Amino acid sequence: MASYNVELLPAAYEDLEDIFDYILLDNPAAAENMFDKIMTSLRRLEEFPHSGVRIIDDALKHYDFRMLIAGPYVAFYRLIDGTIYVYRILHGARNYIDILKNK
């Protein structure tokens, strides 16, 4: 079975740092657990790159974004030439469609 490379783009790294720092203020153990949960979900994409759900918003359809849920967070990625590019990692309660449109 093919293994794919997963790359976090700068905005996704910033999102991950912000998530960790926010949770860390209240509960360091929970921050570490959430970080691990997100990273485990992203690593799963190495073997199952199409496991995320396609975004069906008309304005974003041509980008072929997929989203992967990790707890209350959603990672948005694209598979391009055998590499998985993670664009953003956002809380599911946010208006992520508008955020992605303004990327």
C-alpha positions in Angstrom: 0.0 0.0 0.0 1.3 3.4 -0.9 2.3 5.8 1.8 1.7 9.5 1.3 3.7 12.5 2.7 1.6 14.8 4.9 2.8 18.4 5.0 1.4 21.1 7.2 1.4 24.5 5.5 2.4 27.6 7.6 -1.2 28.5 8.5 -1.9 25.0 9.7 1.2 25.1 11.9 0.0 28.4 13.3 -3.5 26.9 13.9 -1.9 23.9 15.7 0.2 26.2 17.9 -2.8 28.4 18.7 -4.9 25.4 19.7 -2.2 24.0 21.9 -1.5 27.4 23.6 -5.2 28.1 24.2 -5.8 24.7 25.9 -2.5 24.9 27.7 -3.7 27.9 29.7 -6.4 25.8 31.5 -5.1 22.3 31.3 -1.6 21.2 30.1 -2.5 17.5 30.0 -5.6 18.2 27.9 -3.4 20.4 25.5 -1.0 17.5 25.0 -3.9 15.0 24.5 -5.5 17.2 21.9 -2.3 17.8 20.1 -1.7 14.0 20.0 -5.3 13.4 18.8 -4.9 15.8 15.9 -1.5 14.5 14.9 -2.7 10.9 15.1 -5.6 11.8 12.8 -3.2 13.5 10.3 -0.8 10.5 10.3 -3.7 8.3 9.3 -3.9 10.2 6.1 -0.5 8.8 5.2 -2.2 5.5 4.5 -5.8 6.6 3.8 -5.6 10.0 2.0 -9.2 9.9 0.8 -10.7 9.2 4.2 -11.6 12.8 4.7 -15.0 14.1 3.5 -15.0 16.4 0.5 -16.1 20.0 1.0 -19.1 20.5 -1.3 -19.4 24.3 -1.1 -19.7 25.6 -4.6 -17.0 28.3 -4.2 -14.5 25.8 -2.9 -15.4 22.8 -5.0 -12.7 23.4 -7.6 -10.0 23.2 -5.0 -11.0 19.6 -4.1 -10.6 20.2 -0.3 -11.3 17.4 2.1 -11.9 17.7 5.8 -10.8 15.4 8.6 -12.4 15.6 12.0 -10.2 15.3 15.1 -12.3 15.9 18.2 -13.8 19.4 18.0 -11.2 20.4 15.3 -11.3 20.0 11.6 -8.2 19.7 9.4 -8.6 20.9 5.8 -6.3 19.3 3.2 -5.8 18.6 -0.4 -4.0 15.6 -2.1 -1.7 16.9 -4.9 0.7 14.7 -6.7 1.1 12.2 -4.0 1.5 14.7 -1.2 -1.2 15.7 1.3 -1.1 19.4 2.1 -2.9 20.5 5.3 -4.1 24.1 4.9 -5.8 24.8 8.1 -6.8 23.2 11.4 -9.9 25.0 12.8 -12.4 24.5 15.5 -15.6 23.0 14.1 -17.7 25.8 15.5 -16.0 28.4 13.4 -17.2 29.5 10.0 -14.5 27.6 8.2 -16.0 27.9 4.8 -15.6 31.7 4.9 -12.1 31.3 6.4 -11.0 29.0 3.6 -12.5 31.3 0.9 -10.3 34.1 2.3 -7.2 32.0 2.4 
